[in-house]
Amino acid sequence: MRSTSSQKKLILLGATGSIGQNCLDVVRRHPERFRIVGMASRSRVRELLSAAAEFHPEVVAIADPEAAETWREQFLALGAKVLTGTDALVEIATWPGAELVVNGLVGAVGLLPTYHALRQGRDVALANKESLVVGGAFIAAAARAGGASIIPIDSEHSAIFQCLQGEDSGALRRILLTGSGGPFRTWPPERIYQATVDEALAHPNWVMGPKITVDSASLMNKGLEVIEAHWLFELPVERIEVLIHPQSIIHSMVEFEDGSIKAQLGMPDMRVPIQYALSYPERLKSDFPKVDLFAIGHLDFEPPDFGRFPALALAYAAAREGGTSPAVLNAANEVAVHAFLQRRIPFGRIPEIIERTLAAHTSHEPADLEDLLEADRWARQRAEEFAREG
Ligand SMILES: NC(=O)c1ccc[n+]([C@@H]2O[C@H](COP(=O)([O-])OP(=O)(O)OC[C@H]3O[C@@H](n4cnc5c(N)ncnc54)[C@H](OP(=O)(O)O)[C@@H]3O)[C@@H](O)[C@H]2O)c1
């Protein structure tokens, strides 16, 4: 398919996931504005092929090499080159001619494509919060070196980003990061400890991929978002406060030095922040469901309970410690969530495994990205050992 000069050319990483599919829906609604030139996934190749048949990318990256070989001819028949192997995500993120990389990958695997895209001067619409949690300092430096921007997709960070438009960031006093509280918001600790996979995956307001849904139930997602906000908005974590807001209508707020608070409201629908990130600084029309405040009636707020949700406290502690600690926190969490989803450990062991992994680690300032990735590998191994110990 030919692209026109008015179409923004996108690379979509994680095209088969929840963010990826929502992004494709936004592009489908604005074909005159956006064109997908590349897309990447890991192993859900049938879904990737069906997206390729609809959006005609020039290139696809498939992480699973066997799947890439099995399906190569079918992608070639659609006019798409197939990349695979360890460097495929970086190669597609820096593909010539693209203007914006949408990173909807899950986990620390998103770090290198974000880093290299920014270094090359390419803007990144970022859903993959793990990029910033693991390598925030390196990502910020890459954006500076490349003269590129990160446009947040996470609804909370999109809200903060929108509230800060036209404001002097020096006048920002506090970020009030909202979260629904997840499915276990009102549960007693013993019940949370024994929660099943199905219970953890039943998020009250959002439909998302399994890892972030479990993170939302443990409040680790909010913890990762605190670290993400710290890097995006250059604010110390002490000035980023979490507020439980069960309706998920206010997506976050910012408080300025004069005491004024600005909030961004919307329905819990990821297509809204994705569309904003794609069209920024413009706003496009949409027919997505709109907020009806009369129907909602009231908006509630409560403080987070760090006792029942220790993952949030661990994230704040790792953020304060800095160095390699956030990377270790993230890696241990990925391993523990995976073990929980495989029904190998109870829900309550997720924060225990993270805490033990952090306790076994001596944080240091990473000299380079390889040093950071080594801390990530070490933490995965330790966390897996702790998960097996039972
Ligand atoms: N979902 C949401 O509404 C939401 C909201 C805010 C922020 N986020 C953030 O957005 C990111 C994505 O979340 P999600 O819910 O969309 O996750 P998801 O549904 O699990 O999708 C993850 C995507 O990443 C791909 N992927 C995973 N590992 C890969 C690898 N090694 N190489 C190449 N591709 C790989 C998957 O490919 P396969 O399908 O082939 O496995 C899939 O396309 C996360 O960082 C999350 O925290 C999500």
The ligand as an SDF file (V2000), in Angstrom:
LIG
                    3D

 48 52  0  0  0  0  0  0  0  0999 V2000
   -3.2190   -3.2020   27.9510 N   0  0  0  0  0  0  0  0  0  0  0  0
   -3.4300   -1.9760   28.3780 C   0  0  0  0  0  0  0  0  0  0  0  0
   -4.5600   -1.4760   28.3460 O   0  0  0  0  0  0  0  0  0  0  0  0
   -2.2800   -1.1640   28.9270 C   0  0  0  0  0  0  0  0  0  0  0  0
   -2.5380    0.0750   29.5280 C   0  0  0  0  0  0  0  0  0  0  0  0
   -1.4600    0.8450   29.9600 C   0  0  0  0  0  0  0  0  0  0  0  0
   -0.1640    0.3860   29.7970 C   0  0  0  0  0  0  0  0  0  0  0  0
    0.0570   -0.8270   29.2340 N   0  0  0  0  0  0  0  0  0  0  0  0
    1.4400   -1.3080   29.0670 C   0  0  0  0  0  0  0  0  0  0  0  0
    1.6130   -1.6550   27.6990 O   0  0  0  0  0  0  0  0  0  0  0  0
    2.4910   -2.7690   27.5720 C   0  0  0  0  0  0  0  0  0  0  0  0
    1.7590   -3.8740   26.8020 C   0  0  0  0  0  0  0  0  0  0  0  0
    0.6880   -4.3550   27.5570 O   0  0  0  0  0  0  0  0  0  0  0  0
   -0.4540   -5.2810   26.9360 P   0  0  0  0  0  0  0  0  0  0  0  0
   -1.4950   -5.3770   27.9650 O   0  0  0  0  0  0  0  0  0  0  0  0
   -0.8170   -4.7840   25.5740 O   0  0  0  0  0  0  0  0  0  0  0  0
    0.3250   -6.6740   26.8200 O   0  0  0  0  0  0  0  0  0  0  0  0
   -0.1090   -7.9700   25.9830 P   0  0  0  0  0  0  0  0  0  0  0  0
   -1.5470   -7.9150   25.6390 O   0  0  0  0  0  0  0  0  0  0  0  0
    0.3910   -9.1490   26.7330 O   0  0  0  0  0  0  0  0  0  0  0  0
    0.7180   -7.8090   24.6240 O   0  0  0  0  0  0  0  0  0  0  0  0
    2.1280   -7.8380   24.6070 C   0  0  0  0  0  0  0  0  0  0  0  0
    2.6290   -7.7500   23.1830 C   0  0  0  0  0  0  0  0  0  0  0  0
    4.0530   -7.8390   23.2110 O   0  0  0  0  0  0  0  0  0  0  0  0
    4.4880   -8.9040   22.3530 C   0  0  0  0  0  0  0  0  0  0  0  0
    5.7040   -9.4900   22.9090 N   0  0  0  0  0  0  0  0  0  0  0  0
    5.9060   -9.9600   24.1530 C   0  0  0  0  0  0  0  0  0  0  0  0
    7.1880  -10.4130   24.2840 N   0  0  0  0  0  0  0  0  0  0  0  0
    7.7750  -10.2110   23.0990 C   0  0  0  0  0  0  0  0  0  0  0  0
    9.0870  -10.4770   22.5800 C   0  0  0  0  0  0  0  0  0  0  0  0
   10.0320  -11.0720   23.3280 N   0  0  0  0  0  0  0  0  0  0  0  0
    9.3650  -10.1110   21.3100 N   0  0  0  0  0  0  0  0  0  0  0  0
    8.4110   -9.5350   20.5270 C   0  0  0  0  0  0  0  0  0  0  0  0
    7.1510   -9.2790   20.9440 N   0  0  0  0  0  0  0  0  0  0  0  0
    6.8430   -9.6040   22.2190 C   0  0  0  0  0  0  0  0  0  0  0  0
    3.3310   -9.8870   22.3410 C   0  0  0  0  0  0  0  0  0  0  0  0
    3.4300  -10.7570   21.2020 O   0  0  0  0  0  0  0  0  0  0  0  0
    2.5620  -12.1400   21.1710 P   0  0  0  0  0  0  0  0  0  0  0  0
    1.1480  -11.7170   21.1270 O   0  0  0  0  0  0  0  0  0  0  0  0
    2.9740  -12.7930   19.9040 O   0  0  0  0  0  0  0  0  0  0  0  0
    2.9190  -12.8800   22.4150 O   0  0  0  0  0  0  0  0  0  0  0  0
    2.1470   -8.9010   22.2870 C   0  0  0  0  0  0  0  0  0  0  0  0
    1.9880   -8.4220   20.9790 O   0  0  0  0  0  0  0  0  0  0  0  0
    2.8870   -3.1640   28.9970 C   0  0  0  0  0  0  0  0  0  0  0  0
    4.0860   -2.5390   29.3260 O   0  0  0  0  0  0  0  0  0  0  0  0
    1.7640   -2.5740   29.8520 C   0  0  0  0  0  0  0  0  0  0  0  0
    2.1920   -2.2740   31.1540 O   0  0  0  0  0  0  0  0  0  0  0  0
   -0.9650   -1.6030   28.7950 C   0  0  0  0  0  0  0  0  0  0  0  0
  1  2  1  0
  2  3  2  0
  2  4  1  0
  4  5  1  0
  4 48  2  0
  5  6  2  0
  6  7  1  0
  7  8  2  0
  8  9  1  0
  8 48  1  0
  9 10  1  0
  9 46  1  0
 10 11  1  0
 11 12  1  0
 11 44  1  0
 12 13  1  0
 13 14  1  0
 14 15  2  0
 14 16  1  0
 14 17  1  0
 17 18  1  0
 18 19  2  0
 18 20  1  0
 18 21  1  0
 21 22  1  0
 22 23  1  0
 23 24  1  0
 23 42  1  0
 24 25  1  0
 25 26  1  0
 25 36  1  0
 26 27  1  0
 26 35  1  0
 27 28  2  0
 28 29  1  0
 29 30  1  0
 29 35  2  0
 30 31  1  0
 30 32  2  0
 32 33  1  0
 33 34  2  0
 34 35  1  0
 36 37  1  0
 36 42  1  0
 37 38  1  0
 38 39  2  0
 38 40  1  0
 38 41  1  0
 42 43  1  0
 44 45  1  0
 44 46  1  0
 46 47  1  0
M  CHG  2   8   1  16  -1
M  END
$$$$
